[in-house]
Amino acid sequence: MAYDYLIVGAGIYGAVMAHGLHRAGKKVLVIEKRPHIAGNIYTEEICGIRVHTYGAHIFHTSDRRVWDYIRGFAEFNHYIHNVIARYRDEIYNLPFNMNTFRAMWGVITPEEARAKIDAQIRDAGIGEPKNLEEQAIRLVGRDIYEKLIKGYTQKQWGRACSELPGFIIRRIPVRMTYENGYYNDPYQGIPVGGYTPIVEKMLDGIEVRTGMDYFADRDYYDSLAERTVFSGRIDAYYDEQYGTLDYRSLRFEHETLDVENYQGCAVVNYTDAEVPYTRIIEHKHFELQCRQGEAFPKTVITREYPMKWESGAEPYYPVNDERNGTLYEKYAALAAKEAKKVRFGGRLGSYRYLDIDRVIGEALDHLSEELA
């Protein structure tokens, strides 16, 4: 065979695996269906602004091993993620904190906020939650649910909250402080220059073929290498023999505007159901371009529209309900039987929603197992 490893997918999982195997002396071929590398973390420059083409990606982790690893490929700025929620003409901070409660109820102290939430939970009188709506109200009360959870969640999943399983939100972060930072992780930032150069460095010296669909010529690609690392849809790999797993997809609408600063922060969530998109991203804030005193007369924004996934569309995140969990276990059992031939990983290969640091951490673990 011409290669030791065939890596299907040039996203962050495939890139970490390819980089480590290449350094260990393995001959590696990477193929990617899209016309570019870096998968969903791909960034491109528009009007001097680095745009997150497939939605906002903020690097954050509590794993020092992952932080040290990724900084070997990029310098990170000191961006701290702060998210604004807009409900009609009202503005709130996310995750729910004292600034949120102050804007909603006029309370000042954590004791007042807790009493308000507890009173609404008691008034709802919900026992064992039967769905996501009841689960949310039982955790944070009706006001927060109605304004900041209900509409956004229904847009995200394409179903009424009363029709969604409660386990989707087993807990809701509630902070009795005035801190607005979205993540608690000690290591946070955005790579200077964007994410694409990170993957370029990982794949340096490795043969990469973009615009290549593994399923279009599967027998040929399988014949090239002794072992496959697959980061695509696990159900597609097995020809959907047990049925198709459900996913949600996204549509991104990019727009360049002749203003220096459109919304004052990187991400604004639109939580009312009447607005068709879930959020607007203003990319220049990720690299602190509005703070640096440089003249950027334009800005680039992206509206993000959740949509139903259908064959041929890009699957962005799994639908982790009972039906899909049972179905995935069947595919995982098939994968276990073929562990000597193929390894599955990444968000689609493991049918889980994973942040970037989790993908890197698992790729490093999988790499160690391969080299062992």
Buried (B, 14 or more C-beta within 10 A) or exposed (E): EEBBBBBBBBBBBBBBBBBBBBEEEBBBBBBBBBEBBBBBBBBBEBEEBBBBBBBBBBBBBEBEEBBEBBBEBBEBBEBEBBBBBBBEEEEBBBBBBBBBBBBBBEBEEBEBBBEBBEEBBEEEEBEEBEBBBBBBBBBBBBBBBBBBBBBBBBBBBBEBBEEBBBEBBEEBEBBBEEBBBBBEBEBBBBBEBBBBBBBBEBBEEBBBEEEBBBEEEEEEBBEBBBBBBBBBBBBBBBEBEBEBBBBBBBEBEBEEBEEEBBBEBBBBBBBBEEBEBBBBBBBBBBBBBBEEEEEBEBBBBBBBBBEEBEEEBEBBBBBBBEEBBEBBEEBEEBBEEEEEEBBBBBBBBBBBEBBBBBBBBBBBEBBEEBEE
